[in-house]
Amino acid sequence: MNKLLVIKTGSTAEDLRRKKGDFEDWIIDGMGIPRDQALIVDVQNGETLPDPVELSGTVITGSHDMFSERLPWSERTAAWLKGAVETGLPVLGICYGHQLLAHAMGGEVQFNPHGLEVGTVEVSLTENGLADPLLGDLGNPLILQVSHAQSVTRLPVGARLLASSAMDPHQAFSIGQRAWGVQFHPEFDAEAVKTYIEIDRSEILASGQDPQSVLEGVRDTPYGDVILQRFAACCGFSTA
C-alpha cells in the first residue's frame, strides 16, 4: 500500500530529541504502523512534498516556529495541503499542523488571547465531536496534552467544530470527510509536556498562571494513542 507521509514542520527540544526521538517518531509509534511504511518530509528545511495520489494519508507535526511569521516553507506547505484535502487524502494536522490546515482552507490563526496553553487539559467535545470517527466514543471530556501560544481564531467556512478547552475554543475541527486539525498533542506523553512546562515557565507566569500548579496537574492519558491509531485506520493501516 502507499506510505503515510509525515510532514515535519519542526523538531522538539534538544534534550527530548536525544532521549526520546522527535515529533515524527512519537507520531509513528503512537499510530502503531511499521516505520518503513512512513515517509518523512522535512519541509522546514526545504524538502519537496510528493504528489498526494501517491500517499495513503498525511500527518503534519508541531513546530517551535510561530505560524504568524508566514514563512515561505509554511506557505508552500499550506498550498500543498489545500490540494491534498481537495483530493480526499486523509489529513491530520497537529498543533502547528492544525493551524496550517485551518489557514490553507481559509481560516485565521493568531496569538491565543488567553495566553500560553500548556499542560494536561480537559477537552470538551461538541455534538459533532461526539459523533466523530477520531474523537467519538472515548468519553467527554477527553484528557489531553497541550503546548501552544497561537491558535485558530476563525475556522474555515464549512469546517465542523469538534472540541474546545477552557483556553481555546477551537481545539479540534474537521473539514470534508477525511481532514482533521487538532490543537492538542496526541503524540505527547507526560514527560514531554513536563519538559515544555519547564521551558516555558516565564511565559506561563506572563499568562497569569502558576507554573508549579500546571506542572503538578500533568498526567498520562490513553486518548492520544487511540486517536492516532484511529487515524491510521482511516489511512488503511491495521494497528491490531
LINHUVEN-V558738 format. One line per field, one symbol per residue. burial: + if it has 9 or more other C-alpha atoms within 8 Angstrom, else -. A space follows every 10 residues. Layout:
# LINHUVEN-V558738
burial->???
This chain:
# LINHUVEN-V558738
burial->--++++++++ ++---++--- ++++-+++-+ +++---++++ ++++------ ----++++++ +++---+--- --+++-++++ ++-++--+++ ++++++++++ ++++++++++ -+--++++++ ++++++-+++ ++--++---- -+++++++++ +++-++--+- +++++--+-+ +++++--+++ ++++++++++ -++++++--- +--++-+--- +--++--+-- --++++++++ +++++---+-
